[in-house]
Amino acid sequence: MSTVSDFFGSMVFDDRVMKAKLSESVYKSLKKTIDEGAKLDISVANAVAEAMKEWAVSKGATHYTHWFQPLTGITAEKHDSFISPAPDGRVLLEFSGKELIKGEPDASSFPSGGLRATFEARGYTAWDPTSFAFIKGKTLCIPTAFCSYGGEALDKKTPLLRSMEALNKQALRILRLFGNTDVKVVKTSVGPEQEYFLVDKELYDQRPDLIYTGRTLFGSLPPKGQELDDHYFGVIKPRVAAYMEELNEELWKLGVLAKTEHNEVAPAQHELAPIYATTNVATDHNQLTMEIMQKVAAKHKLVCLLHEKPFAGVNGSGKHNNWSISTDSGQNLLSPGETPYENAQFLLFLVAVIKAVDDYQDLLRLAVATAGNDHRLGANEAPPAVVSIFLGDELQAVLDAIEADTPYDGTEKTTMKLGVHVLPRFQRDNTDRNRTSPFAFTGNKFEFRMLGSSNSIACTNIMLNSAVAEALKQFADELEKADNFDSALHDMIRRTIKDHKRIIFNGNGYDDAWIAEAEKRGLENLKTTPDAMPKLLDKKNVDMLMSHKVFSETEIKARCEIMLENYVKTVNIEALTMLDMSRKMIMPSVDEYIADLSETAYKKNSIGVSYAYEKKIIEKLSVLLEKIDAATDELGVAVAEYKKIEDVMESSAFIRDEILPKMEALRAPADEAESLTAEKYWKYPTYGKLLFGVR
């Protein structure tokens, strides 16, 4: 019987396979490309391609694909077989370095935000050698970046890699100032916790809203929800356990370090958490995780829902982005050290993150802005739409002492000195967690909790990497010119704390009083996608992203347009689905029940029996039916009006201000009618069945 260690990574062309399949010289050259970004020689690419093909074919692969992440939010792939014709009529299996390095998928039908016209079809994919190739089914998948014929990024990986390089460049400048000349590369790492719901496939197939939109647009709450907290970390049901077991095995084969699994707060909700990986690899792995989750669910006659708010009235699903910075020598730059210089270095990187989050809070908010996540942020299971940082009591006390320029009276009551200035020595993190905070320091990393469950983590990490790179750049520019490094360092840390402490909040982020306090502090409360997304075009944001070569100006404008288009199209589909369900399912159900109740009342009356019950229900449902009918008509008129608007910013504001309120106005009487209508008349499964139907 095989163990996990026997098959882990068995479908990945990882370092073990490369060592075994490549010559020593080719392996060393490829490793230099992977570790240091050195240019890849075509002869090395040819050798790698041949070894990769032989390995893949031995695993049963017949095709290869450049696997990329367009701006649709999901992955894309075009499969080509390894076969080439031979002169004698047979076929040869071939795969060249050129085919490994570059592909040419059609770019015309992917979102481009005006970067490409429909007739401008050519696009390119470029191999990302830092993320291992893997086999999915019978296809060798090669992780790639995706760009247009003119070189514009049409994907999420290209700017992610650019942001990683920007942060690496500026972090190395800082490390050199501390006398560290050995570090060659600084990388960010991410561990994204993934929440999801599981529902029965048979029930799912009876819900048009789940099929078309991924969330329930109607639904009356069942008698029991999550009030007892009995589902959280509870015993995993056998059917779910079988699903989790197979999911783990499939992910482990692909080298995804899935480690933790448990029931979440809401009924039918669960979570999977991986071990950390370099950010671009973690992004690839999370995209794979979401895909494999849904595929494995189908095999168990389940459906995996990744929508941020699939059910009203119970917790939605997020994705916690645990982010850290480390060197190629293994030093975590967000971990307090053992020496004065290590602690000073830690403090500088810490305040760089604080400054970055404060200066670019709008970028972090818009990086998680989607139609689905708008329903979740600010609810009592998610952080508010206001970005803030949690540091904990001990670290807060350290920063307070620095700002006051006094020794830190901590547990050890010792101080360290840089020149004549006092900085504290303190213990490693021993604080509690704050699950209400959007951006919490948790010892040697920051946990960003605002992401929605279906989000690609690329967007958040692009903005986070870029913002921190900018803070580090400003620090390095000043410190490199300083006459006295120690004195300048202390003054800089102290000044940064004073200038950016408004972003730090260690209290309850769910409290309404915090929202009022945040407004007093001048923090932004960007409640919806139409509020947040236009901030991408603010001059300070455009200038920063362009200065670090993360985006060009045209790429920034295109992304703003694409994200708003996704928003309006998503909500439009939801509105059309509501209209369809209201007219074809809900009103006929209520009408049929009223008719049968009326017939019963008539029969009772004819024999002299009271029909007070039937009369009461008929009157209530009749009023609700009129409200549903009127609300349906009003929503239909608003949708027709929306279609006349051509400007995407104007249409997104119309969606926010007109369509969504009318959708809520339709849902309210429909849900009330569901609670009064006999179950056999209702034409789709209820919340009770969906949330408690998997055993």
C-alpha positions as CSV (number, residue, x, y, z in Angstrom):
1,M,0.0,0.0,0.0
2,S,1.5,3.3,-1.1
3,T,1.9,6.2,1.3
4,V,1.5,9.9,0.7
5,S,5.2,10.4,0.4
6,D,5.2,7.8,-2.4
7,F,2.8,9.6,-4.6
8,F,3.2,13.2,-3.5
9,G,4.2,15.3,-6.6
10,S,4.0,12.2,-8.8
11,M,2.4,14.2,-11.6
12,V,4.8,17.2,-11.3
13,F,8.0,17.8,-13.3
14,D,9.6,19.0,-10.1
15,D,13.2,19.3,-8.9
16,R,13.5,15.6,-8.2
17,V,12.5,14.7,-11.7
18,M,14.7,17.4,-13.3
19,K,17.7,16.1,-11.4
20,A,17.0,12.6,-12.6
21,K,16.1,13.4,-16.2
22,L,18.5,16.3,-17.1
23,S,22.2,16.3,-17.5
24,E,24.1,18.1,-14.7
25,S,25.0,21.1,-16.9
26,V,21.4,21.5,-18.1
27,Y,20.0,21.1,-14.6
28,K,22.4,23.8,-13.2
29,S,21.6,26.2,-16.0
30,L,17.8,25.7,-15.5
31,K,18.2,26.1,-11.7
32,K,20.0,29.4,-12.2
33,T,17.1,30.6,-14.4
34,I,14.6,29.5,-11.7
35,D,16.5,30.8,-8.7
36,E,18.1,33.9,-10.0
37,G,16.2,34.8,-13.2
38,A,19.1,34.1,-15.5
39,K,18.3,34.0,-19.3
40,L,17.3,30.6,-20.6
41,D,19.5,29.3,-23.4
42,I,17.6,27.6,-26.3
43,S,19.8,24.5,-26.1
44,V,18.8,24.2,-22.5
45,A,15.2,24.7,-23.4
46,N,15.4,21.9,-26.0
47,A,17.0,19.5,-23.5
48,V,14.3,20.3,-20.9
49,A,11.5,20.0,-23.4
50,E,12.7,16.5,-24.5
51,A,13.0,15.3,-20.9
52,M,9.7,16.8,-20.1
53,K,8.0,15.1,-23.0
54,E,9.5,11.7,-22.2
55,W,8.5,12.0,-18.6
56,A,4.9,13.1,-19.5
57,V,4.5,10.3,-22.1
58,S,5.6,7.7,-19.5
59,K,2.8,9.0,-17.3
60,G,0.2,8.5,-20.0
61,A,0.1,12.1,-21.4
62,T,-0.7,12.5,-25.1
63,H,-1.0,16.3,-25.2
64,Y,0.6,19.4,-23.8
65,T,-0.9,22.9,-23.1
66,H,0.3,26.3,-22.1
67,W,-1.7,26.7,-18.9
68,F,-2.5,30.4,-18.2
69,Q,-4.6,32.8,-16.2
70,P,-6.5,35.3,-18.4
71,L,-8.6,38.1,-17.0
72,T,-11.7,35.9,-16.8
73,G,-10.6,34.9,-13.3
74,I,-10.2,31.2,-14.2
75,T,-7.5,29.3,-16.1
76,A,-7.3,28.6,-19.8
77,E,-5.7,25.9,-21.9
78,K,-5.4,24.9,-25.5
79,H,-4.3,21.3,-26.0
80,D,-1.8,20.2,-28.7
81,S,-0.7,16.6,-29.2
82,F,2.9,15.5,-29.1
83,I,2.5,13.7,-32.5
84,S,4.2,14.8,-35.7
85,P,4.0,13.0,-39.1
86,A,6.8,10.6,-40.1
87,P,7.8,10.0,-43.7
88,D,6.7,6.4,-43.6
89,G,3.1,7.3,-42.5
90,R,3.6,6.7,-38.9
91,V,3.9,9.5,-36.2
92,L,6.7,10.7,-34.0
93,L,6.3,12.2,-30.6
94,E,8.0,15.6,-30.6
95,F,8.2,18.6,-28.3
96,S,10.8,21.3,-28.8
97,G,12.3,24.0,-26.7
98,K,10.5,26.6,-28.8
99,E,7.2,24.9,-28.1
100,L,8.0,24.8,-24.4
101,I,9.0,28.5,-24.2
102,K,6.3,30.1,-26.3
103,G,2.8,29.3,-27.4
104,E,0.3,31.3,-29.6
105,P,-3.3,31.0,-28.4
106,D,-6.0,33.1,-30.0
107,A,-6.2,36.3,-27.9
108,S,-9.3,37.9,-29.4
109,S,-12.0,36.3,-27.3
110,F,-10.4,37.0,-23.9
111,P,-11.2,40.1,-21.9
112,S,-8.7,42.8,-22.9
113,G,-10.4,46.1,-21.9
114,G,-9.8,47.6,-25.3
115,L,-6.1,46.4,-25.6
116,R,-7.1,44.1,-28.5
117,A,-9.7,44.4,-31.2
118,T,-11.6,41.2,-32.2
119,F,-9.7,41.1,-35.5
120,E,-6.4,41.3,-33.7
121,A,-6.3,37.7,-32.7
122,R,-2.6,36.9,-32.0
123,G,-1.5,36.4,-28.4
124,Y,1.5,34.7,-26.8
125,T,2.1,32.5,-23.8
126,A,5.5,32.4,-22.2
127,W,6.8,29.6,-20.0
128,D,7.2,30.5,-16.3
129,P,10.0,28.1,-15.3
130,T,9.7,29.0,-11.6
131,S,6.4,27.1,-11.5
132,F,6.7,23.4,-12.2
133,A,4.9,21.8,-15.1
134,F,2.3,19.1,-14.1
135,I,0.1,16.5,-15.7
136,K,-3.7,16.8,-15.5
137,G,-5.6,14.0,-17.0
138,K,-3.6,13.1,-20.2
139,T,-2.2,16.6,-20.7
140,L,1.1,18.1,-19.7
141,C,0.3,21.6,-18.3
142,I,3.0,24.2,-18.6
143,P,2.4,27.3,-16.4
144,T,2.8,30.4,-18.5
145,A,2.3,34.1,-18.7
146,F,-0.1,35.5,-21.4
147,C,0.4,38.7,-23.4
148,S,-0.9,40.3,-26.6
149,Y,1.0,40.7,-29.9
150,G,2.0,44.1,-28.8
151,G,3.4,42.9,-25.5
152,E,0.5,44.0,-23.2
153,A,-0.2,41.7,-20.3
154,L,-3.6,40.0,-20.8
155,D,-3.3,37.8,-17.7
156,K,-2.8,37.9,-13.9
157,K,0.5,36.1,-13.8
158,T,2.6,38.6,-15.8
159,P,2.0,41.6,-13.5
160,L,2.3,39.3,-10.5
161,L,5.8,38.3,-11.6
162,R,6.6,41.9,-12.3
163,S,5.5,42.9,-8.8
164,M,7.6,40.1,-7.2
165,E,10.6,41.4,-9.1
166,A,9.9,45.0,-8.0
167,L,9.7,44.0,-4.3
168,N,12.9,41.8,-4.7
169,K,14.8,44.8,-6.2
170,Q,13.9,47.2,-3.4
171,A,14.2,44.7,-0.6
172,L,17.8,43.9,-1.7
173,R,18.6,47.5,-1.4
174,I,17.5,47.6,2.2
175,L,19.4,44.4,3.0
176,R,22.6,45.8,1.5
177,L,22.2,48.8,3.9
178,F,22.2,46.4,6.8
179,G,25.4,44.8,5.5
180,N,23.9,41.7,4.0
181,T,25.6,41.0,0.8
182,D,25.0,37.2,0.6
183,V,21.3,37.3,-0.2
184,K,20.6,37.1,-3.9
185,V,16.8,37.0,-4.0
186,V,14.0,38.1,-1.8
187,K,10.7,36.4,-2.4
188,T,7.2,36.7,-1.1
189,S,5.3,33.6,0.0
190,V,1.6,33.0,0.4
191,G,-0.6,30.4,2.0
192,P,-4.2,30.9,0.9
193,E,-6.9,29.4,3.1
194,Q,-9.8,28.3,0.8
195,E,-13.4,28.2,2.1
196,Y,-16.2,26.5,0.1
197,F,-19.7,25.0,0.3
198,L,-20.8,21.5,-0.7
199,V,-24.3,20.8,-1.8
200,D,-26.0,17.8,-3.3
201,K,-25.8,17.7,-7.1
202,E,-29.4,16.6,-7.5
203,L,-30.7,19.5,-5.5
204,Y,-28.3,21.9,-7.2
205,D,-29.7,20.9,-10.6
206,Q,-33.1,22.1,-9.6
207,R,-31.9,25.6,-8.7
208,P,-31.5,27.9,-11.8
209,D,-29.9,30.6,-9.7
210,L,-27.1,28.2,-8.5
211,I,-26.6,27.0,-12.0
212,Y,-26.4,30.4,-13.7
213,T,-24.9,32.6,-10.9
214,G,-23.3,30.3,-8.3
215,R,-25.5,31.7,-5.5
216,T,-29.1,31.5,-4.4
217,L,-31.1,34.6,-5.4
218,F,-34.1,33.5,-3.4
219,G,-34.4,31.5,-0.2
220,S,-36.2,31.5,3.1
221,L,-34.0,30.6,6.1
222,P,-34.6,27.2,7.6
223,P,-35.5,26.8,11.4
224,K,-31.9,26.0,12.1
225,G,-28.8,27.8,10.7
226,Q,-25.5,28.3,12.3
227,E,-26.8,29.7,15.7
228,L,-25.4,26.8,17.7
229,D,-21.9,26.9,16.2
230,D,-22.2,23.1,16.1
231,H,-20.9,22.8,12.6
232,Y,-17.6,24.7,13.2
233,F,-14.8,22.1,13.6
234,G,-17.5,19.5,14.1
235,V,-17.3,15.9,13.1
236,I,-17.0,15.7,9.3
237,K,-19.8,13.8,7.7
238,P,-18.9,10.5,5.9
239,R,-19.8,11.8,2.4
240,V,-17.8,15.0,2.9
241,A,-14.9,13.0,4.4
242,A,-14.8,10.8,1.4
243,Y,-14.7,13.9,-0.8
244,M,-11.9,15.5,1.2
245,E,-9.9,12.3,1.1
246,E,-10.0,12.1,-2.7
247,L,-9.4,15.9,-3.0
248,N,-6.3,15.6,-0.9
249,E,-4.9,12.8,-3.0
250,E,-5.5,14.6,-6.3
251,L,-3.9,17.8,-5.0
252,W,-1.0,15.9,-3.5
253,K,-0.3,14.2,-6.8
254,L,-0.1,17.7,-8.3
255,G,2.3,18.9,-5.6
256,V,-0.2,21.1,-3.9
257,L,0.6,21.1,-0.2
258,A,-3.0,20.8,1.1
259,K,-2.6,20.4,4.9
260,T,-5.6,21.4,7.0
261,E,-9.3,20.6,6.4
262,H,-12.3,21.2,8.6
263,N,-15.9,22.2,8.8
264,E,-16.5,26.0,8.8
265,V,-19.1,28.0,10.6
266,A,-22.1,27.7,8.3
267,P,-23.8,24.4,7.6
268,A,-22.4,22.7,4.5
269,Q,-19.3,25.0,4.6
270,H,-15.8,23.8,4.8
271,E,-12.2,25.0,4.5
272,L,-8.9,23.7,3.1
273,A,-5.5,25.4,3.9
274,P,-2.2,24.7,2.2
275,I,1.4,25.1,3.4
276,Y,3.1,28.3,2.1
277,A,4.7,28.5,-1.4
278,T,6.3,31.2,-3.4
279,T,3.6,33.6,-4.5
280,N,3.4,32.8,-8.2
281,V,3.5,29.1,-7.4
282,A,0.8,29.5,-4.6
283,T,-1.3,31.4,-7.2
284,D,-1.0,28.5,-9.6
285,H,-1.8,26.0,-6.9
286,N,-4.8,27.9,-5.7
287,Q,-6.3,28.0,-9.2
288,L,-5.7,24.3,-9.4
289,T,-7.2,23.8,-6.0
290,M,-10.5,25.5,-7.0
291,E,-10.6,23.5,-10.3
292,I,-9.9,20.1,-8.6
293,M,-12.4,20.9,-5.8
294,Q,-15.2,21.2,-8.4
295,K,-14.1,18.1,-10.4
296,V,-13.8,15.9,-7.4
297,A,-17.1,17.1,-6.1
298,A,-18.8,16.0,-9.3
299,K,-17.5,12.4,-8.8
300,H,-19.2,12.3,-5.4
301,K,-22.5,13.7,-6.8
302,L,-21.8,17.0,-5.0
303,V,-21.3,20.5,-6.2
304,C,-18.6,22.7,-4.8
305,L,-19.8,26.3,-4.5
306,L,-17.0,28.9,-4.5
307,H,-19.3,32.0,-4.5
308,E,-18.6,34.5,-1.7
309,K,-22.2,34.5,-0.5
310,P,-24.1,31.5,-1.9
311,F,-26.7,31.7,0.9
312,A,-28.2,34.7,2.6
313,G,-28.4,34.6,6.4
314,V,-25.4,32.4,7.0
315,N,-21.7,33.0,6.7
316,G,-20.2,33.5,3.2
317,S,-16.8,32.2,2.1
318,G,-13.5,34.0,2.0
319,K,-9.9,33.2,1.2
320,H,-7.3,34.3,3.7
321,N,-4.1,35.4,2.1
322,N,-1.2,34.7,4.5
323,W,1.7,36.7,3.1
324,S,5.3,36.9,4.2
325,I,8.7,38.0,2.8
326,S,11.8,35.9,3.0
327,T,15.3,35.6,1.5
328,D,16.9,32.8,-0.5
329,S,18.9,31.9,2.7
330,G,15.6,31.2,4.5
331,Q,15.4,34.3,6.7
332,N,11.8,35.5,7.2
333,L,12.0,39.3,7.1
334,L,8.8,39.7,9.1
335,S,10.1,37.7,12.0
336,P,11.7,39.4,15.0
337,G,15.4,38.5,15.4
338,E,17.9,37.6,18.1
339,T,20.2,40.6,17.6
340,P,19.7,44.4,17.7
341,Y,20.4,44.7,13.9
342,E,18.0,41.8,13.1
343,N,15.3,43.5,15.2
344,A,16.0,46.9,13.6
345,Q,15.7,45.2,10.2
346,F,12.4,43.5,11.2
347,L,11.0,46.8,12.4
348,L,11.9,48.6,9.1
349,F,10.2,45.9,7.0
350,L,7.2,46.0,9.4
351,V,6.7,49.7,9.2
352,A,7.2,49.5,5.4
353,V,4.2,47.2,5.3
354,I,2.2,49.5,7.6
355,K,3.1,52.5,5.3
356,A,2.2,50.5,2.2
357,V,-1.2,49.5,3.5
358,D,-2.0,53.0,4.6
359,D,-0.8,54.7,1.4
360,Y,-2.5,52.2,-0.9
361,Q,-5.5,51.0,1.1
362,D,-7.6,51.7,-1.9
363,L,-5.6,49.3,-4.1
364,L,-5.9,46.5,-1.6
365,R,-9.7,47.1,-1.4
366,L,-10.2,47.1,-5.1
367,A,-8.0,44.0,-5.5
368,V,-10.8,42.0,-3.8
369,A,-13.7,43.9,-5.3
370,T,-16.2,41.7,-7.1
371,A,-20.0,41.5,-7.3
372,G,-19.9,38.4,-5.1
373,N,-17.5,39.8,-2.5
374,D,-19.6,43.0,-2.1
375,H,-22.3,40.8,-0.4
376,R,-19.7,39.5,2.1
377,L,-17.5,42.4,3.1
378,G,-18.9,44.1,6.1
379,A,-21.1,41.2,7.2
380,N,-20.5,39.7,10.6
381,E,-18.4,36.9,9.2
382,A,-16.0,39.0,7.2
383,P,-13.9,42.2,7.8
384,P,-15.5,45.5,6.9
385,A,-14.8,47.2,3.6
386,V,-12.4,49.6,5.5
387,V,-8.8,48.4,5.4
388,S,-7.0,48.4,8.7
389,I,-4.0,46.6,10.4
390,F,-4.0,44.5,13.6
391,L,-0.7,44.2,15.4
392,G,-1.5,42.9,18.8
393,D,-0.8,44.4,22.2
394,E,2.9,43.6,22.5
395,L,3.9,44.9,19.1
396,Q,1.7,47.9,19.5
397,A,3.5,48.7,22.8
398,V,6.8,48.4,20.9
399,L,5.7,50.9,18.3
400,D,4.3,53.2,20.9
401,A,7.6,53.2,22.7
402,I,9.5,54.0,19.5
403,E,7.1,56.8,18.7
404,A,7.5,58.3,22.2
405,D,11.3,57.7,21.9
406,T,11.3,55.8,25.2
407,P,12.6,52.3,26.1
408,Y,10.1,49.5,25.7
409,D,9.1,48.2,29.1
410,G,8.6,44.7,27.8
411,T,9.0,41.3,29.4
412,E,12.8,41.3,29.1
413,K,13.1,45.0,29.9
414,T,16.2,45.3,27.7
415,T,16.9,47.8,25.0
416,M,19.1,47.9,22.0
417,K,20.9,51.0,20.7
418,L,21.7,52.2,17.3
419,G,24.0,55.1,17.7
420,V,22.5,57.3,20.5
421,H,18.9,56.2,19.7
422,V,17.0,53.6,21.6
423,L,15.1,50.8,19.9
424,P,13.5,47.9,21.8
425,R,14.4,44.3,21.9
426,F,11.2,42.2,22.2
427,Q,9.9,38.7,22.1
428,R,8.5,37.0,19.1
429,D,4.8,37.3,18.6
430,N,2.6,36.1,21.5
431,T,-0.6,38.0,20.7
432,D,-4.1,36.7,20.2
433,R,-5.6,36.6,16.7
434,N,-8.1,39.2,15.5
435,R,-10.5,37.6,13.0
436,T,-12.3,40.8,12.5
437,S,-9.2,42.6,11.1
438,P,-8.8,42.8,7.4
439,F,-5.0,42.8,7.7
440,A,-3.6,41.1,10.8
441,F,0.0,40.5,11.8
442,T,0.3,36.9,13.1
443,G,3.9,36.4,14.2
444,N,5.9,36.3,11.0
445,K,3.3,37.1,8.4
446,F,0.3,39.2,7.6
447,E,-3.1,37.6,7.1
448,F,-5.2,39.6,4.6
449,R,-8.8,38.4,5.1
450,M,-10.8,40.4,2.6
451,L,-10.4,38.1,-0.4
452,G,-13.5,36.4,-1.6
453,S,-13.5,32.6,-2.0
454,S,-13.6,32.7,-5.8
455,N,-10.9,35.4,-6.2
456,S,-7.6,34.8,-7.8
457,I,-5.0,35.6,-5.2
458,A,-2.9,37.2,-7.9
459,C,-4.7,40.5,-7.8
460,T,-4.2,41.0,-4.1
461,N,-0.6,40.1,-4.2
462,I,0.2,42.3,-7.2
463,M,-1.0,45.3,-5.2
464,L,0.5,44.2,-1.9
465,N,3.9,43.5,-3.4
466,S,3.9,46.7,-5.4
467,A,2.8,48.9,-2.5
468,V,5.5,47.4,-0.2
469,A,8.1,47.8,-3.0
470,E,7.2,51.5,-3.1
471,A,7.6,51.9,0.6
472,L,11.0,50.1,0.6
473,K,12.1,52.3,-2.3
474,Q,11.3,55.4,-0.4
475,F,13.2,54.1,2.6
476,A,16.2,53.0,0.6
477,D,16.4,56.4,-1.3
478,E,16.6,58.2,2.0
479,L,18.8,55.8,3.9
480,E,21.4,55.5,1.1
481,K,22.0,59.2,1.4
482,A,22.2,59.3,5.2
483,D,25.4,60.4,6.9
484,N,24.6,58.3,10.0
485,F,22.7,55.2,9.0
486,D,21.7,54.2,12.6
487,S,20.4,57.6,13.5
488,A,18.5,57.9,10.2
489,L,17.1,54.5,10.6
490,H,15.7,55.2,14.0
491,D,14.2,58.5,12.9
492,M,12.7,56.9,9.8
493,I,11.0,54.1,11.8
494,R,9.7,56.6,14.4
495,R,8.4,59.0,11.8
496,T,6.7,56.3,9.8
497,I,4.9,55.0,12.9
498,K,3.7,58.5,13.6
499,D,2.6,59.2,10.0
500,H,0.7,56.0,9.5
501,K,-0.6,54.9,12.9
502,R,-4.1,55.8,11.7
503,I,-4.3,52.5,9.8
504,I,-3.6,50.4,13.0
505,F,-6.7,49.2,14.8
506,N,-6.5,46.4,17.3
507,G,-10.2,46.3,18.3
508,N,-13.4,44.8,17.0
509,G,-13.7,45.4,13.3
510,Y,-17.4,44.3,13.4
511,D,-18.3,47.2,15.7
512,D,-20.2,50.0,14.0
513,A,-18.3,52.4,16.2
514,W,-15.1,51.5,14.3
515,I,-16.6,52.5,11.0
516,A,-17.3,55.9,12.5
517,E,-13.8,56.1,14.0
518,A,-12.3,55.0,10.7
519,E,-14.0,57.9,8.9
520,K,-12.6,60.3,11.5
521,R,-9.1,58.9,10.8
522,G,-9.6,59.6,7.1
523,L,-9.6,55.9,6.1
524,E,-11.6,55.0,3.0
525,N,-14.8,53.0,3.2
526,L,-15.3,51.7,-0.3
527,K,-18.4,49.6,0.1
528,T,-18.9,48.3,-3.4
529,T,-17.0,47.5,-6.6
530,P,-18.2,50.6,-8.4
531,D,-16.9,52.7,-5.4
532,A,-13.6,50.9,-5.3
533,M,-12.5,50.1,-8.9
534,P,-12.2,53.6,-10.3
535,K,-9.6,54.3,-7.6
536,L,-7.2,52.2,-9.8
537,L,-7.1,55.2,-12.1
538,D,-6.0,57.7,-9.4
539,K,-2.8,59.4,-10.3
540,K,-0.9,58.2,-7.2
541,N,-1.8,54.6,-8.0
542,V,-1.0,54.9,-11.7
543,D,2.3,56.5,-11.1
544,M,3.3,54.0,-8.5
545,L,2.4,50.9,-10.5
546,M,4.0,52.3,-13.6
547,S,7.2,53.4,-11.8
548,H,7.8,49.8,-10.7
549,K,6.9,48.5,-14.2
550,V,4.1,46.3,-12.8
551,F,1.6,47.8,-15.3
552,S,1.7,50.2,-18.2
553,E,-0.9,53.0,-18.2
554,T,-2.9,51.2,-20.9
555,E,-2.9,48.0,-18.9
556,I,-4.2,49.8,-15.8
557,K,-7.0,51.4,-17.7
558,A,-7.9,48.1,-19.4
559,R,-8.0,46.3,-16.0
560,C,-10.3,48.9,-14.5
561,E,-12.7,48.5,-17.5
562,I,-12.5,44.7,-17.4
563,M,-13.3,44.5,-13.7
564,L,-16.2,46.8,-14.0
565,E,-17.5,44.9,-17.0
566,N,-17.3,41.7,-15.0
567,Y,-19.3,43.4,-12.2
568,V,-22.1,44.7,-14.4
569,K,-22.3,41.5,-16.5
570,T,-22.4,39.3,-13.3
571,V,-25.2,41.3,-11.7
572,N,-27.1,41.6,-15.0
573,I,-27.1,37.8,-15.3
574,E,-28.4,37.6,-11.7
575,A,-31.2,40.0,-12.4
576,L,-32.2,38.2,-15.5
577,T,-32.2,34.9,-13.5
578,M,-34.4,36.5,-10.8
579,L,-36.9,37.7,-13.4
580,D,-37.0,34.2,-15.0
581,M,-37.4,32.4,-11.7
582,S,-40.1,34.9,-10.5
583,R,-42.2,34.6,-13.6
584,K,-41.8,30.9,-14.3
585,M,-41.4,29.3,-10.8
586,I,-42.3,31.5,-7.9
587,M,-45.5,33.3,-9.0
588,P,-46.9,30.1,-10.5
589,S,-46.2,28.2,-7.3
590,V,-47.9,30.8,-5.1
591,D,-50.8,31.1,-7.5
592,E,-51.3,27.3,-7.6
593,Y,-51.3,27.1,-3.8
594,I,-53.8,30.0,-3.6
595,A,-56.0,28.3,-6.1
596,D,-56.0,25.0,-4.2
597,L,-56.6,26.8,-0.9
598,S,-59.5,28.7,-2.5
599,E,-61.0,25.4,-3.6
600,T,-60.6,24.0,-0.1
601,A,-62.2,27.1,1.4
602,Y,-65.1,26.8,-1.1
603,K,-65.7,23.1,-0.1
604,K,-65.5,23.9,3.6
605,N,-68.0,26.8,3.2
606,S,-70.4,24.6,1.2
607,I,-70.7,22.2,4.2
608,G,-70.7,24.9,6.8
609,V,-67.2,24.4,8.1
610,S,-65.0,27.4,9.0
611,Y,-62.4,28.3,6.4
612,A,-60.7,31.0,8.5
613,Y,-57.2,29.4,8.1
614,E,-57.5,29.2,4.3
615,K,-58.8,32.8,4.1
616,K,-55.9,34.1,6.2
617,I,-53.3,32.4,4.1
618,I,-55.0,33.4,0.9
619,E,-55.1,37.0,1.9
620,K,-51.5,37.1,2.9
621,L,-50.3,35.3,-0.2
622,S,-52.4,37.4,-2.5
623,V,-50.9,40.6,-1.1
624,L,-47.4,39.1,-1.5
625,L,-48.1,37.9,-5.0
626,E,-49.1,41.4,-6.0
627,K,-45.8,42.7,-4.5
628,I,-43.8,40.0,-6.3
629,D,-45.5,40.8,-9.6
630,A,-44.9,44.6,-9.1
631,A,-41.3,44.1,-8.0
632,T,-40.7,41.8,-11.0
633,D,-42.0,44.4,-13.4
634,E,-39.9,47.2,-11.7
635,L,-36.7,45.0,-12.0
636,G,-37.5,44.3,-15.6
637,V,-37.8,48.0,-16.4
638,A,-34.5,48.7,-14.6
639,V,-32.7,45.9,-16.5
640,A,-34.0,47.3,-19.8
641,E,-32.8,50.8,-18.8
642,Y,-29.4,49.4,-17.9
643,K,-29.0,47.9,-21.4
644,K,-29.2,51.4,-22.9
645,I,-26.1,52.6,-20.9
646,E,-22.9,52.3,-22.8
647,D,-20.3,53.8,-20.4
648,V,-19.1,51.1,-18.0
649,M,-18.6,53.4,-15.0
650,E,-22.1,54.8,-15.5
651,S,-23.6,51.3,-15.9
652,S,-21.8,50.0,-12.8
653,A,-23.2,52.9,-10.8
654,F,-26.7,52.2,-12.2
655,I,-26.3,48.5,-11.2
656,R,-25.3,49.5,-7.6
657,D,-28.0,52.2,-7.2
658,E,-30.9,50.8,-9.1
659,I,-30.6,47.1,-10.1
660,L,-29.4,45.7,-6.8
661,P,-32.0,47.5,-4.6
662,K,-34.7,46.3,-6.9
663,M,-33.4,42.7,-6.7
664,E,-33.6,43.0,-2.9
665,A,-37.1,44.4,-3.2
666,L,-38.2,41.4,-5.3
667,R,-36.5,38.9,-3.0
668,A,-38.1,40.0,0.2
669,P,-41.8,39.2,-0.7
670,A,-40.7,36.1,-2.6
671,D,-38.9,34.7,0.5
672,E,-41.9,35.5,2.7
673,A,-44.2,33.8,0.3
674,E,-42.0,30.7,0.3
675,S,-42.3,30.5,4.1
676,L,-46.1,30.5,3.8
677,T,-46.5,28.2,0.8
678,A,-46.8,24.4,1.3
679,E,-43.6,22.7,0.4
680,K,-45.0,20.5,-2.3
681,Y,-46.0,23.5,-4.4
682,W,-42.5,25.2,-4.3
683,K,-40.6,24.4,-7.5
684,Y,-37.1,24.4,-6.2
685,P,-35.2,23.0,-3.2
686,T,-35.3,25.1,0.0
687,Y,-32.4,26.3,2.0
688,G,-33.0,23.6,4.6
689,K,-32.5,20.9,2.0
690,L,-29.5,22.5,0.4
691,L,-27.7,23.3,3.7
692,F,-28.4,20.0,5.5
693,G,-28.9,17.7,2.5
694,V,-25.3,16.2,2.5
695,R,-24.9,13.5,5.1
